[in-house]
Amino acid sequence: MLGVALSQLTTHARRFVAIVLAVLLAVGFLTATLMVNASTTASLVASVGQDFAKADLVVSPAHRGGSLTAADTAAVAGTPGVAASYAEQQLGVQATAGTATLSGLLRNLPRSAQLEPVGLTSGAWPTTAGQVAVDAKTASARNLSVGSSIMLAGGGAPARKAVVPLTVTGIMAPSSDPQQSSAAQFAATDAAVAAIAGTEPAYEAITVALAPGADRAAVASALDAAVHESAGSVMTPEAKTVDTVKQFTGGSDRLTIILLAFAAVALLVAGLVVANTFSVLIAQRTRELALLRCVGAGRNQIRASVVLEALVTGFVASVLGVGLAIAVVAAIVAVLAQNPDYRYATLAVPPSSVMVGLVTGTVLAVLAALLPARAATRVSPLAALRPADEPSLRGSAGRVRLALGAALVVSGGAGLGVGASSNNLLLAVPSGAVSFVGVVLAATFFVPRLVAAVGLLADRAGVPGRMAAVNAVRNPRRTAATASALIIGVTLVSMMMTGAATAQNAFATSLDRHFPVDVSVQGAPGQAFTSE
């Protein structure tokens, strides 16, 4: 029977196109969702973690919004095993370049070049209090170059602002950190930053480079003891990056959850399509299977042949789906990376997403083909000599199928109603899927009769119309399976269009309710509005 199964796949390959497309799209959607989640995390790590990429350890306040003091800086620098440290101070400023005024962020430079988070594209780093470096994006937008003069003023009330004239000595690469990339970025010496700030320095983090041969765990313990009184925490750059990313996502990824919900719908539809297509194929091959029974093929051999066809088709479709997902996500990342604002976009292809896609698609195809395979084993040798029987409720299988379909429709419809009335998607979506499966199960009994009723209208077309009507119900099981495919397609398209319109309307309503304004004005980081 192995030869029979492979012969079916090679000789009648077009019969399996629907199965391949269904599994390919479902697996591609699932794999792409997992890759988007991994790529988003990798991109955030590449952007948010830029400040910590060159460090061995990071000392930061234990609580968000806190700060470290000069005493903490001295304690960290004096810890055995620390070769260099960078206590970063950042404040919001207003820059005046010619007649233009813009908001930006000013940070101090590290004393050790190995801890500088960005590179210098031209010029030199500031070495005195009257010098400053500006990011390339701002320099291009404001026509600044090495030798240009700008004025920087700190935040606070106008009467307390310290306005400092500075000369641009270097153009640096812009930071990829989302918290900084939207603002103009400046870097100056500790003395220049202190003159503009006008207050005691407060540091957001201290990055540490270890001496050659130093044990990171031992140094981390020593640093933790050194800054313990300031409630500071010591983390690796990787852990610090993950912690910062969680602050952006709130510890959860809602986009991935939504996409996975759509992927689950796609998998359900793919399973129905696979089962439906194999049902059509079994109905088409009734006489062929009966002839195989006549020449000695057993029920187990017939079942194994159908399952093998599903296994090979599912695996091939899964491979194509995974490849398509990788190609699409890679193309999207490549396009984003061309934009300077998204140059940190990173493609991540975790092996787990590839394996999940391959296993899910293959198992889905096999499981969906089990019922059609079981139906194939019921084909008797005499079926080659007689027409197909109409589905009947007299047999136990027919009664069980109808009862199960009705139960799924009733229970799923009730859950769908409750979920819709209470705005509970976790109840409504699965309940809708359950009720839909019930309709598909019961379609064998009502679809042929509906088709026959509609066929009466074809009598007006004469002999061709009557022949079409008779042919449509000649094989009731095939008719039901074909109609089920149309039901699945129309339902899926209608659901997606309705869901998209509903989500758009709900999003707009939510925005209007939470933000009942037309325009909002927000100050630069570290700055506040005054009554003036």
N, C-alpha and C positions, 0 to 999 in steps of 0.2 A: 504493500500500500504506500510505501515511501515513494516509489516510482510514480504511482497514480497522483499523489499530492503534488509532487514536483512538476509533473506533466500539466496539471491544472494551472499551476502558477505560471508556467512558461507559455503554454498554448493559449490560455484564456486570460492573459495578464490584464486585459482591459476590464474584466469583471471585478478586479480588485482595486480599481482606481479610487472608488469612493472610500474604501476602507483606508487606503494609504493616505488620502487627503485628510480624512477625519482624524486619524491618529497623528499624522504629521502636524496639523494645525494645533491640536490639543497639547501634544508634547512640546511643540515649539513655544506655545504660549506659556506653559508651565516653566520650561527651562529659561525662557527669556525673563520671566518674573523673578526667578531666583537669581539670575545673573544681574538684573537691574538692581536688586537689593544689595548684592555683593559689590557691584561696581559703584553704587552710591556710597556705600561705606568706605570703599577704597579711595574714592574721590575726596570724601570728607577727611579721611586720614591724611591724604596728600596735601590738602589745603590747611585744615586746622592744625595738623601736626607739623607744619613747616617750621614753626618757631622752636620745636623740640627735636627736630630731625638730627641735629649734630651733637646733641647732648647724650650723656650716659645716664644721668639722673636728673629729675626735675623736682624742685622744692616749691610747693605752692600752698596757699592758705587752705585750711581744712574746710572752710565754708565758702560757698560762692559769694562773691562781693567783698570778701575780706582782702587784706593786704599784709605784706611783710614789711618789716622795718629795717633801718640801717643796722641795728644790732644783729638781726637775723643774717644780713648780708655778711657782716664781719665774722659771725659764728660759722657760717658755711665756708667762707674763704679760708678760715683757719683750721678746718677739719682735716686730719691726716688722710692722705690719699686723694685729696682734691687738687688737681693741677691748675684748673681755671674755673671761674664762675662768672655768670652774667645775671645781675639783678636788673630785670627790665622794668623801667618806669615809663608809663604811657599816659599822655594827657591830651585832651581836646584843645585845639588851637584854631585861631582865625589867621589866615595868611593873606597878605596884600602883595600882589605882584602887579606893579604898574597901577592901572585903574581898576583891576579886578580884585575882588575879595572872595575867598572861598574858605570852607571849613575843612579841617583835616586832623590828623593824628600825629603827634610828635613823640618819638621814643629816644631813649639814650642809646649810645653805641656800646658794645661790649669792649672790655679792655683786651680781650683775647680774640683775635680774628677767627679762630676755629669755632667760636660759638655764634658768629654772625649768621642770622637766619637767611639772608638774601645776598645775592651777588652784586658787585659793582659793574655797571655797563660802560661807564666812562668817567674820567676825572679821578679824584681821590677822596678818601673818607675824611670828614672833618677832624681836625686836630686841635683847634682852638675854640673859644667860646663864641667867636664871631662867624663861624662857618656852619653850613648845613648841607645835607644831601637830600635830594628829592627823588621820588619814584619816576620812572620813565613815562608812565601814562600821564601823570600830571604835568611833567615837563613838556611833553608833546602838546597837550591841550592848552597850556598857558605860555607856550613859546619860551620856556626857560632853558638855559644852558649853563655850562660851567662859566662862572664869572657874573651871572645875573644876581641882582639884589632883591631880596624879599623882606617883608616885615612879618614877624610872628607875634601874636598876642595870645595870652592865656585866657582861660574862661573866668567867669565871675562878673561882678558889676563893672561897668566901664571905668569907674574911678579907681578900681583896684587892679585893672589889667596892666601887666607889664609888657610894653611893646619893645621888641628887640629887633634891631636890624641885623640881617645875616646875609652872607655871601654864599652862593651855591658853589660848592667845590666838587661835587660828584653827583652822577645820575645812577640810581640803583634800580634793580629789578623790582617791580611791584609785588607786594605780598599776595599770596593766594588765600589767606585767611578770610573767610566770609565776613568776619567782624571788622576787617580793615580794608578790604579791597574796594569798597564803595566810596571811600574817602581818600583825599590827598594824603600822602604819607611822607613824613619828614623824619630825618635822623640827625642827631647832633650830639655833642659831648655832654658829659654829666653837668658841667658848669653852665652850658647854655640852657639845658632843660631846667636846672634849678633856678636860673634867673627868670625864666618865663613862668614857671610854676609858682614861685613865690611862697611855697609852703614846704613843710618837711616832706622828704621823698617817701612815697608809698609804692611798693613793688608788687606787681601782679604775680610774678614767678621768678625763680632763680634757677637757671640751667647750669648744670655742673659737668665738667669734663674731668675724667679720672686720670690719675698719674699712671704711667705704664706699669703693668703688673699689679695694680691695686685690685682688690676683690670687691666687686660691686655690692654684694650683699653686706659685707662688713662696713663699707663706707656708707651704705644706705642706713644701717642701724646707727652709726655714729651721727649722721646728719639728722636722723629722727630725734635723737637725744638732744642735739644742739638746738633745734628749733621747737622742741616740745612745749616750752613755756608759751610760745606764740601760737600754739595750736596749729603749727604747720604740718604738712604731710609730704612724704617723700615717695615718689613713684618713678617707675621707668618711663621713658618717652612713649612707649607703646600704651602703657596703662593710662598715662595722662591724656593721650590722644583719644582713647576710647571713652574716658570720663568726659572729656569735652564734647565729643560727638553726642553722647547721651543727653547733654544739656540742650542740644539742638533738637533731638528727636523725642525728648521726654522719656527715653528708655523704651520706646516702642516705635514701630514703623507702620503707620496707618496706611500709607500708599501700598506697601507690600501686602498687607492684609486684604485690602480691597482687590488688588490684582490677583491674589490667590483665590479669592472668592469667584472672580470671573474665570480663573483657570479651572476651578472645581466644576463650574457650569460647563466649560468647554470639554472637560473629561467626561462628564455625564452625557453630553450630547454625542461625543465621539463613541462612547460605549453603546448608546442606542443605535447610532449609525452602523457600527460594526455588527451588532446583533441583527439589525434589520437587513443589512446587505447580505449577511450569511443566510438569513432566512429566505431571501429572494433567490440566492444561489442554490440552496437546497431544494426549493420549489422548482427551479428550472432543471435541476439534475435528478429529479425523482426517478425517471426511467433509467437514467444512467446508473444511479445507485442500486436500483432494483436488478439491473443486469449484472452488476458486480456481485450482488447477493446470489444470483443464479449460478455464477461460475465459482462460488465457494467462499466469497468474502464474508467474514463474520462481523457481528455487531461491533465488537471492540476494534476491529480493523477499520471499519467505516468511521467510528468516532475518532480514532487516532489520526486518520487521514484529514478530517476536517480541522482538528486541533492543530495538526502540523501546519496546515495552510495558514491558520490564524497566527501561529508562532512566527513563522517566517515573515509573513506580511507585517505583523506588528513590529518585529525587530527592525526590518528594513525601513519602515515608516518612522520609527523612533530615531534611528540614526539620521535620517533626512531631517527630521524635526529638530534634533539637537544642533545639527549643522546649520540649519536655517536660523535658529535662534542666535547662535554665536555670530553668524555673518551680520544679522540685523543689528544686534547690540554693538558689535564692533564698528559698524558703519556709523551708528548714531554717536558713539564716543569719538570717532575720528572727526566727524563734522563739528562736534562741540569743541574739541581740542583746537580747531582752527581759529576759534574765537578767543582773543586774548583774555577775556573775562572768565573763560572756562578752560584755560590751558591745563588746569589741574585734573581735568576729567581723566579717569583711569579705568581701563577695562579689566575686569576681574572674572575669570572663568573657574570657579571652584570645582574640583573634581566631583564633589557631592551633587552639584546641580546636574552635571552630565550623567552621573549614575542614576539619579532620581528620574531623569527624563527617559533614559533607556529602559530601566526596569518598569516604570509606570506604564509606558506605552506598550511594551511587550505583554505585561501581565493584563493590562486592560483588554487588549485584543483577544487574548486567550480566554479570559473570563467571559467576555461578551459572546464568544463563539461556543460556549459550553451548551447553552440551550439549543441553538441550531444543530450542534453536533449530536445532542441527545435525540432531537427530532429526526436526524438522518438515520439513526440506528433503528427507528421504527419502520423504515421503508422495507416492505416485504418483497420477496421476489416476484409475486403476482402483480405488484404495482406497475410493472412494465407493460401489462396487458390491459389495464383499466384506467379510466379517467380519475382525476383527483377528487376526493370527497370533500364536501362542504363541511366546514367546522360545525360541530354539533354539541349541544349541551347534554346529550344523552350519555356521553362518556364521562368517566370520573375526571379525566384530565381537563376536559372542557369546563366542567363545573368548577373545578379548583381555580382555573385560570380566570373565569368570570368573577368568582367570589373574591379572589385576590385583587383583581383590577378594581372592582367596586369598593373594596375596603380601602385601598390606597387612594382612590379618588375622594371618598368621603372624609377619611382622616386627614389627608393632605389639604383638602379644601377647607376643613375646619381650622387647621393650623394656619393656613394662609390668611383666613379671615381674621383670626385673633392677632396674628403678627402684624397685619396691615393696619388694624384698628389701634394697636398699641405702639406702632412705629418700631417694632422689634424685628430687625432684619435677620437676626440669627435664628428666629423662628419662621419668618415668612419665606425666606429663600429655600431652606430645606423642605418645608411643607409644600411649596409650589413644585419643587422637583419631584416629590413623592406623588403628588396628584397627577403630574404629567406622565410619570411612569405607569400609573394606573390606567390612564387613557390609552397609552400605547398597548398595554397588555390586553385591554378589552376591545381594541380596534379590530381584532380578528372576527368578532361577532357582529359588529354593527357596520363596519365599512363596506363589506360586500353587498349588504342589503341597501345601503345608501347609494352605492354605485349602480346597482340594478334599478333603483327608483329613478335616479337621474338619467339612466340609459333609456327610459321610456320617452324622454324628450328627443332622443336621437332618431325616433321612428320617422319624424318629418323629413329627415335627410335621405330617406329611401333605403335601398339595400345596403349601401356603405354604412349608414348610421346604425342599422340593425346588426350588421356584422361587428361593428365596433363595440356595441353594447354587449353582445353575446361574448365576444372575445375578452372583454374587460372582466367578466365574472366567471370565465371558464375555469380558472384556477383561483379559487377564493383566497387561499393562503398567500399566493403571490400578489393578488390585488391588495390585500390588507397590508402586506409588507411594503409594497410600493407607496401606498397612501400614507403609511406611517412615516416614510422618509420625507414626504411633502409636509406632513404635520410637524415633524421635527424642525425642518428648515424654516417654515413660516413662523412657527412659535418662537424660534431663536431670534430671527430678525425682528419680529414685533417686540419681543422682550427687551432686546438691546436698545432699540429706538425709544421705547417707552421709558426704560431705565435711564437713558442718557438725558431725555427731556425732563424727567422727574428730578434727577440729580442737579441739573442746571437750575431748575426753578427753585429747588430747596436751597441750593448754595446762594442764589441771589437773595432769597427771602431771609436767610440767616445773616448775610452781610448787612442787609437793611435793618434788621432787628438789633444787631450788636454794634453797628457803626452808622447811626442815623445822621451822618454828616456828608457834606459834599467835598470839602477840602480840609486837610489837616496839615499843620506845620510842626515839624519836629526839629529840635536843636541838635547840633553836632554832639558826638560823645564827649562827656565831661563838661558840657556847657549848659547853662540854664538861662531862661528868658528873664528879663527884668521889667519893672514897671515902666521903664523908659522906652 
